[in-house]
């Protein structure tokens, strides 16, 4: 089982819709979780951290479920500019390097 | 607007040649990471440094890859000899402290023919 798994998509979603995708992780010792965004042929950029209590940043909501070992990202009122690959990222306890999922490709259609 | 810089942005070389990639972390950041991204494997951590000391290079093929930080403003990743399977985008990232937030450079797109 891969350390971090994501549905690669693509998710084709009409503009204005709500979209959600999950990411599962295999190491129960994982301590920190993030969503990064990567545009085509660009570098990854931090979108948001994921806290145990869940957190929201504008149209984006991230949730963590430790019992089932998954994190989720919900995007409300999607915009064309949300089209990108969303990378699930995990840090294991005691480590610094990020372990990335392969990403979920999101396409927002007009 | 502080950014991580990487050079070269693109590199095409023949198998067997040496390749050196350079990274300038954001001023004040003390942790530097090297990642490699391919379609097949996604993003993989190769190595990282804190305060210029190597902390983990377990993700790096030791026989041909080497990573160094000659000073706080420069990190290098060298491949010698290069092979076609090394073709990928190599990202450098920097952060401060535990580096939970990492800032990525634009990457070096390497093609080995």
Interface residues (C-beta under 8 A of the other chain):
Chain A: X32 X34 X42 X43 X44 X45 X46 X49 X87 X91 X95 X96 X97 X98 X99 X100 X101 X102 X103
Chain B: X31 X33 X35 X42 X43 X44 X45 X48 X50 X55 X56 X59 X91 X98 X99 X100 X101 X102 X104 X105 X106 X107
